[in-house]
Each structure stands twice: as structure tokens, then as C-alpha cells.
């Protein structure tokens, strides 16, 4: 499926700084507020619906035989037109 990147930011951060960003997103979700992402002169504001699809992915990447890069990705997905984007049905647990 084609995609258009509306905003992207990538920088080294401390674990505490990352936790602060994630807390702000969580607070906005708890309070049904829009989420505004800003970096320099770029910004985008998105308003997730009451029940977006939540995707969590852990990956190992790198060239064959040397896959040393690890990542955790958190993604909220929804259809702007209100369509159902039902994903997997298994219950996520994070410890």
C-alpha cells in the first residue's frame, strides 16, 4: 500500500527523554486530545479515534549474518474515513 510520510523525526535520546515523549502521547490519548508532532519548522497534528489499531513490532535488522540492530516500533493506525481497521485479536501484554 502506498504511503505518504507526513512527519519524521529521528535522533539519539536518553531512555528518560523517550519515556517523557511516550508519556505525553499517553496523556493525550487518555484525555482524547490531538497529538501534535513538531521538529524545527515541521509539524503535524493528528487526532486518533476512540479505537485505533495498535501495532507493536520488535525487529532484528542488518545485513545477512550480521543482524545486530534491534528496534521496537509502536504504531497507531486508523482510517480517516471511519472504516474498520481491525487488526489481530490476541491480547497484548507489556511487562
C-alpha positions in Angstrom: 0.0 0.0 0.0 1.5 3.4 -0.9 2.3 5.8 1.9 2.9 9.5 2.3 5.2 10.4 5.2 3.6 13.4 6.9 6.3 13.8 9.6 9.5 12.1 10.6 12.0 12.7 13.3 15.0 10.6 14.3 17.6 11.4 16.9 19.5 9.8 19.7 17.7 10.4 23.0 18.2 9.1 26.6 15.8 6.5 27.8 14.3 9.1 30.2 13.7 11.6 27.3 12.0 8.9 25.2 9.8 7.9 28.2 8.8 11.6 28.5 7.7 11.7 24.9 5.7 8.4 25.3 4.1 9.8 28.5 2.9 12.9 26.6 1.4 10.7 23.9 -0.3 8.5 26.5 -1.7 11.6 28.4 -3.1 12.9 25.1 -4.7 9.6 24.3 -6.1 9.3 27.9 -7.7 12.8 27.5 -8.9 12.3 23.9 -6.6 15.2 22.8 -5.0 15.6 19.4 -1.3 14.7 19.2 1.0 17.3 17.7 4.4 16.3 16.5 7.0 19.1 16.0 10.6 19.3 15.0 12.1 22.6 13.7 9.7 24.1 11.2 7.9 20.8 10.6 4.7 19.9 12.5 1.6 17.7 12.1 -1.4 17.3 14.3 -3.4 14.0 14.3 -6.5 13.0 16.3 -6.7 9.3 16.8 -10.2 7.9 17.1 -11.5 6.2 20.2 -10.4 2.8 19.0 -7.4 2.9 16.6 -5.5 -0.2 15.7 -2.4 -0.5 17.9 0.6 -2.3 16.3 3.7 -3.3 18.3 6.6 -4.8 16.5 10.1 -6.0 17.6 12.6 -6.4 14.8 16.2 -7.5 14.2 17.8 -5.9 11.2 21.1 -5.7 9.3 22.9 -7.5 6.6 22.7 -11.3 6.4 24.9 -12.8 9.0 25.3 -9.5 10.9 21.8 -8.6 12.0 22.8 -6.6 15.1 20.3 -3.7 15.0 17.2 -4.1 17.2 14.1 -2.0 17.2 10.8 -1.7 19.0 8.1 0.1 17.0 4.7 1.4 18.3 2.1 2.4 15.7 -1.4 3.6 15.9 -3.4 3.2 12.7 -6.9 4.3 11.7 -8.9 5.1 8.6 -9.6 8.8 8.3 -13.0 7.9 6.7 -14.0 5.9 9.8 -13.6 2.5 8.2 -12.9 -0.5 10.4 -9.1 -1.4 10.5 -9.5 -4.4 12.8 -6.1 -6.0 13.3 -5.2 -9.1 15.3 -7.3 -10.1 18.2 -4.8 -11.5 20.6 -4.3 -9.5 23.8 -1.1 -7.5 24.0 0.9 -7.6 27.3 3.9 -5.4 28.0 6.0 -6.1 31.1 
